[in-house]
Amino acid sequence: MQNDIIIYHGSQQIVEMPAFGKGKTYNDYGQGFYCTENIELAKEWACPVKNDGYANKYCLHTDGLQIMHLTKGSFNILNWLAVLLKNRKFDITSPIGNSAREFILSRFLPDTAPADVLIGYRADDSYFSFAEDFVNNVISLRDLERAMQLGTLGEQIVLISERAFRQIEFTGQETADYREYYFKRVQRDKKAREAYASQKKNLQQLIDDVFILDIIREDMKNDDARLRSIISG
């Protein structure tokens, strides 16, 4: 029996036949077709400007597909960050930033070549700025982990292989009214920034936290037990 999941793609257009090999190469996970299981999020993503958009609905037949979930199992948030660093342009504003970028890529970049589908956080607006802050040694690893939970942004499902594109079926669309969803999108980002700013820290918390400079100095690797305790703590 096939394992099917219902996913949505927010867009200014109706997309009946997603095309393999198209799309921006500098998206979070590179070139691919970006979707979510949350129709409300898809409608927000469909309205980046003050025009109505569409939440395109699909059935993805997952049988035989290799699905890599970057927020589960043996993966940690640094694996997700490494994929982001590979594909998106970061604003490096600190002396440690360039060294941090190269270190994360060399230690934590997973091999995504075998994957047909990637699942992980979406680095949208404020969330991308949180990732930049971590690379620039401004916020700690624990802060980055917590920041990605703010605003209930959810995860994105990205089709990256030709096989995955053959197993997606368009089933319809719903209109996203910009008068509702453009402002919901803006408000979600605003709330995430406000929630993060409200998390005041005392000196002891800062001493106990681990920053990218600490990770580099300790030469931590992906399977480092200390790293896992930091993330889960």
ZATOR-84054 format. One record per residue (C-alpha): x, y, z; residue number from 1. Coordinates in Angstrom, 3 decimals. Example, Ala and Ser with C-alpha at 12.3 -4.5 7.8 and 13.67 -1.06 7.14 Angstrom:
2
+----------+----------+----------+------+
!        X !        Y !        Z ! resi !
+----------+----------+----------+------+
!   12.300 !   -4.500 !    7.800 !    1 !
!   13.670 !   -1.060 !    7.140 !    2 !
+----------+----------+----------+------+
END
This chain:
233
+----------+----------+----------+------+
!        X !        Y !        Z ! resi !
+----------+----------+----------+------+
!    0.000 !    0.000 !    0.000 !    1 !
!    1.291 !    3.434 !   -0.899 !    2 !
!    2.227 !    5.928 !    1.797 !    3 !
!    0.789 !    9.261 !    0.712 !    4 !
!    1.126 !   12.669 !    2.336 !    5 !
!   -0.812 !   15.816 !    1.510 !    6 !
!    1.387 !   18.864 !    0.992 !    7 !
!    0.873 !   22.469 !   -0.099 !    8 !
!    2.953 !   24.931 !   -2.094 !    9 !
!    2.306 !   28.635 !   -1.555 !   10 !
!    2.674 !   30.670 !   -4.718 !   11 !
!    1.379 !   33.671 !   -6.612 !   12 !
!    0.474 !   31.203 !   -9.367 !   13 !
!   -1.434 !   27.946 !   -9.744 !   14 !
!    1.219 !   25.242 !  -10.235 !   15 !
!   -0.363 !   22.102 !  -11.657 !   16 !
!    2.860 !   20.465 !  -12.829 !   17 !
!    5.925 !   21.221 !  -10.690 !   18 !
!    8.975 !   21.018 !  -12.930 !   19 !
!   12.209 !   19.326 !  -11.925 !   20 !
!   15.346 !   21.413 !  -12.463 !   21 !
!   13.675 !   24.786 !  -12.022 !   22 !
!   13.637 !   27.191 !   -9.116 !   23 !
!   16.233 !   29.302 !   -7.339 !   24 !
!   19.513 !   27.611 !   -6.477 !   25 !
!   20.019 !   29.862 !   -3.438 !   26 !
!   16.924 !   28.738 !   -1.515 !   27 !
!   17.410 !   27.091 !    1.889 !   28 !
!   18.067 !   23.618 !    0.490 !   29 !
!   19.053 !   24.594 !   -3.013 !   30 !
!   17.009 !   23.998 !   -6.122 !   31 !
!   13.785 !   22.157 !   -5.424 !   32 !
!   10.036 !   22.379 !   -4.907 !   33 !
!    9.241 !   23.791 !   -1.466 !   34 !
!    6.087 !   22.677 !    0.328 !   35 !
!    4.497 !   22.325 !    3.757 !   36 !
!    1.888 !   20.091 !    5.354 !   37 !
!    0.261 !   23.208 !    6.870 !   38 !
!   -2.179 !   24.912 !    4.518 !   39 !
!   -2.247 !   28.069 !    6.638 !   40 !
!    1.521 !   28.463 !    6.312 !   41 !
!    1.287 !   27.814 !    2.578 !   42 !
!   -1.230 !   30.643 !    2.289 !   43 !
!    1.117 !   32.967 !    4.163 !   44 !
!    4.009 !   31.983 !    1.883 !   45 !
!    1.709 !   32.648 !   -1.091 !   46 !
!    1.358 !   36.306 !   -0.096 !   47 !
!    4.839 !   37.881 !    0.153 !   48 !
!    3.325 !   41.006 !   -1.428 !   49 !
!   -0.124 !   42.588 !   -1.364 !   50 !
!   -1.566 !   40.332 !   -4.045 !   51 !
!   -3.741 !   37.262 !   -3.638 !   52 !
!   -1.930 !   33.949 !   -4.003 !   53 !
!   -2.660 !   30.222 !   -3.998 !   54 !
!   -2.101 !   27.253 !   -1.733 !   55 !
!   -1.536 !   24.542 !   -4.330 !   56 !
!   -2.466 !   21.111 !   -2.983 !   57 !
!   -0.664 !   17.866 !   -3.862 !   58 !
!   -0.555 !   14.224 !   -2.941 !   59 !
!    3.023 !   12.991 !   -2.625 !   60 !
!    3.413 !    9.242 !   -3.050 !   61 !
!    6.394 !    8.468 !   -0.845 !   62 !
!    6.883 !    4.757 !   -1.603 !   63 !
!   10.463 !    4.177 !   -2.730 !   64 !
!   11.573 !    7.719 !   -1.928 !   65 !
!   14.591 !    8.462 !    0.257 !   66 !
!   13.425 !   11.070 !    2.765 !   67 !
!   16.041 !   12.902 !    4.822 !   68 !
!   14.594 !   14.560 !    7.932 !   69 !
!   17.105 !   17.107 !    9.224 !   70 !
!   15.423 !   17.635 !   12.593 !   71 !
!   15.147 !   13.990 !   13.637 !   72 !
!   17.261 !   10.917 !   14.301 !   73 !
!   21.021 !   11.384 !   14.186 !   74 !
!   20.786 !   14.910 !   12.763 !   75 !
!   21.079 !   18.083 !   14.818 !   76 !
!   20.510 !   21.756 !   14.139 !   77 !
!   24.107 !   22.230 !   12.964 !   78 !
!   23.452 !   19.790 !   10.122 !   79 !
!   20.518 !   21.946 !    9.082 !   80 !
!   22.655 !   25.090 !    9.416 !   81 !
!   25.412 !   23.575 !    7.269 !   82 !
!   22.922 !   22.929 !    4.441 !   83 !
!   21.740 !   26.518 !    4.792 !   84 !
!   25.311 !   27.819 !    4.662 !   85 !
!   25.969 !   25.808 !    1.516 !   86 !
!   23.034 !   27.311 !   -0.344 !   87 !
!   22.305 !   30.781 !    1.004 !   88 !
!   24.428 !   33.894 !    1.260 !   89 !
!   25.132 !   34.868 !    4.863 !   90 !
!   25.991 !   38.351 !    6.042 !   91 !
!   29.300 !   37.734 !    7.829 !   92 !
!   29.757 !   40.644 !   10.246 !   93 !
!   32.228 !   39.315 !   12.820 !   94 !
!   35.883 !   38.232 !   12.620 !   95 !
!   34.889 !   34.711 !   13.611 !   96 !
!   32.147 !   34.503 !   10.983 !   97 !
!   34.191 !   33.249 !    8.026 !   98 !
!   36.025 !   30.684 !   10.142 !   99 !
!   32.698 !   29.553 !   11.594 !  100 !
!   31.224 !   29.096 !    8.144 !  101 !
!   34.088 !   26.916 !    6.955 !  102 !
!   34.144 !   24.926 !   10.199 !  103 !
!   30.419 !   24.159 !   10.104 !  104 !
!   30.581 !   23.133 !    6.460 !  105 !
!   33.572 !   20.860 !    7.043 !  106 !
!   32.214 !   19.198 !   10.198 !  107 !
!   28.436 !   19.154 !    9.904 !  108 !
!   27.358 !   19.175 !    6.242 !  109 !
!   25.350 !   15.990 !    5.573 !  110 !
!   25.484 !   14.163 !    2.253 !  111 !
!   22.122 !   15.023 !    0.712 !  112 !
!   22.896 !   13.441 !   -2.672 !  113 !
!   20.978 !   10.184 !   -1.984 !  114 !
!   17.863 !   12.048 !   -0.819 !  115 !
!   14.749 !   12.510 !   -2.911 !  116 !
!   13.036 !   14.687 !   -0.311 !  117 !
!   14.465 !   16.920 !    2.431 !  118 !
!   12.501 !   17.957 !    5.522 !  119 !
!   13.653 !   20.652 !    7.921 !  120 !
!   13.231 !   24.147 !    9.264 !  121 !
!   12.379 !   27.031 !    6.967 !  122 !
!   14.777 !   29.962 !    7.440 !  123 !
!   12.253 !   32.674 !    6.719 !  124 !
!   12.932 !   36.356 !    7.506 !  125 !
!   13.712 !   36.608 !   11.233 !  126 !
!   14.687 !   32.937 !   11.385 !  127 !
!   17.455 !   33.487 !    8.863 !  128 !
!   18.743 !   36.417 !   10.916 !  129 !
!   18.927 !   34.130 !   13.964 !  130 !
!   21.093 !   31.712 !   11.967 !  131 !
!   23.344 !   34.589 !   10.883 !  132 !
!   23.699 !   35.709 !   14.497 !  133 !
!   24.865 !   32.246 !   15.547 !  134 !
!   27.494 !   32.096 !   12.781 !  135 !
!   28.699 !   35.551 !   13.827 !  136 !
!   29.070 !   34.366 !   17.464 !  137 !
!   26.297 !   36.661 !   18.686 !  138 !
!   23.940 !   33.995 !   20.043 !  139 !
!   24.574 !   30.561 !   21.520 !  140 !
!   23.742 !   27.150 !   20.106 !  141 !
!   20.909 !   26.720 !   22.586 !  142 !
!   19.557 !   30.139 !   21.605 !  143 !
!   19.555 !   29.141 !   17.956 !  144 !
!   17.662 !   25.952 !   18.737 !  145 !
!   15.076 !   27.865 !   20.744 !  146 !
!   14.784 !   30.598 !   18.138 !  147 !
!   13.740 !   28.111 !   15.472 !  148 !
!   10.762 !   27.160 !   17.636 !  149 !
!    9.474 !   30.739 !   17.899 !  150 !
!    6.431 !   31.751 !   15.908 !  151 !
!    5.515 !   28.121 !   15.101 !  152 !
!    6.988 !   28.446 !   11.635 !  153 !
!    6.944 !   24.697 !   11.132 !  154 !
!    8.944 !   22.570 !    8.732 !  155 !
!    9.198 !   22.556 !    4.975 !  156 !
!    9.169 !   19.548 !    2.687 !  157 !
!   11.400 !   19.950 !   -0.355 !  158 !
!   11.350 !   17.734 !   -3.428 !  159 !
!   14.860 !   17.643 !   -4.850 !  160 !
!   15.121 !   14.573 !   -7.096 !  161 !
!   13.548 !   13.803 !  -10.460 !  162 !
!   12.015 !   10.671 !   -8.949 !  163 !
!   10.229 !   12.736 !   -6.296 !  164 !
!    8.768 !   14.998 !   -8.967 !  165 !
!    7.347 !   11.953 !  -10.753 !  166 !
!    5.501 !   10.979 !   -7.581 !  167 !
!    3.655 !   14.228 !   -6.872 !  168 !
!    0.056 !   14.692 !   -7.983 !  169 !
!   -1.761 !   18.039 !   -8.146 !  170 !
!   -5.216 !   17.854 !   -6.547 !  171 !
!   -6.402 !   21.473 !   -6.554 !  172 !
!   -5.799 !   24.873 !   -4.998 !  173 !
!   -7.239 !   27.366 !   -2.527 !  174 !
!   -7.018 !   31.115 !   -2.899 !  175 !
!   -4.991 !   33.000 !   -0.281 !  176 !
!   -6.498 !   36.438 !    0.318 !  177 !
!   -3.616 !   38.856 !    0.835 !  178 !
!   -5.811 !   41.021 !    3.076 !  179 !
!   -5.569 !   38.207 !    5.597 !  180 !
!   -2.410 !   36.248 !    4.833 !  181 !
!    0.053 !   38.986 !    3.902 !  182 !
!   -0.520 !   40.528 !    7.320 !  183 !
!   -0.446 !   37.155 !    9.081 !  184 !
!    2.974 !   36.547 !    7.531 !  185 !
!    4.269 !   39.922 !    8.705 !  186 !
!    2.803 !   39.415 !   12.163 !  187 !
!    4.353 !   35.953 !   12.541 !  188 !
!    7.805 !   37.362 !   11.829 !  189 !
!    7.243 !   40.273 !   14.208 !  190 !
!    6.119 !   37.960 !   17.009 !  191 !
!    9.169 !   35.739 !   16.548 !  192 !
!   11.522 !   38.709 !   16.881 !  193 !
!    9.661 !   40.035 !   19.911 !  194 !
!    9.611 !   36.627 !   21.602 !  195 !
!   13.328 !   36.197 !   21.050 !  196 !
!   14.142 !   39.694 !   22.324 !  197 !
!   12.110 !   39.026 !   25.472 !  198 !
!   14.303 !   36.077 !   26.451 !  199 !
!   16.594 !   38.020 !   28.769 !  200 !
!   19.733 !   36.316 !   30.007 !  201 !
!   21.722 !   36.779 !   33.136 !  202 !
!   25.509 !   36.483 !   33.250 !  203 !
!   25.488 !   32.895 !   34.555 !  204 !
!   23.345 !   31.725 !   31.649 !  205 !
!   25.736 !   33.341 !   29.211 !  206 !
!   28.699 !   31.655 !   30.897 !  207 !
!   26.998 !   28.266 !   30.690 !  208 !
!   25.988 !   28.635 !   27.039 !  209 !
!   28.135 !   27.404 !   24.156 !  210 !
!   28.847 !   29.625 !   21.158 !  211 !
!   30.303 !   28.770 !   17.758 !  212 !
!   33.728 !   29.966 !   18.928 !  213 !
!   33.603 !   27.382 !   21.736 !  214 !
!   32.620 !   24.655 !   19.274 !  215 !
!   35.567 !   25.546 !   17.034 !  216 !
!   38.038 !   25.712 !   19.931 !  217 !
!   36.873 !   22.307 !   21.190 !  218 !
!   36.957 !   20.910 !   17.641 !  219 !
!   33.532 !   19.344 !   18.137 !  220 !
!   32.300 !   16.882 !   15.537 !  221 !
!   28.849 !   15.717 !   14.582 !  222 !
!   28.862 !   12.737 !   16.955 !  223 !
!   30.294 !   14.678 !   19.902 !  224 !
!   28.334 !   13.766 !   23.062 !  225 !
!   28.941 !   17.249 !   24.480 !  226 !
!   27.237 !   18.787 !   21.469 !  227 !
!   24.190 !   16.571 !   21.840 !  228 !
!   23.851 !   17.449 !   25.518 !  229 !
!   23.973 !   21.147 !   24.641 !  230 !
!   21.192 !   20.824 !   22.096 !  231 !
!   18.973 !   18.613 !   24.194 !  232 !
!   19.647 !   20.406 !   27.462 !  233 !
+----------+----------+----------+------+
END
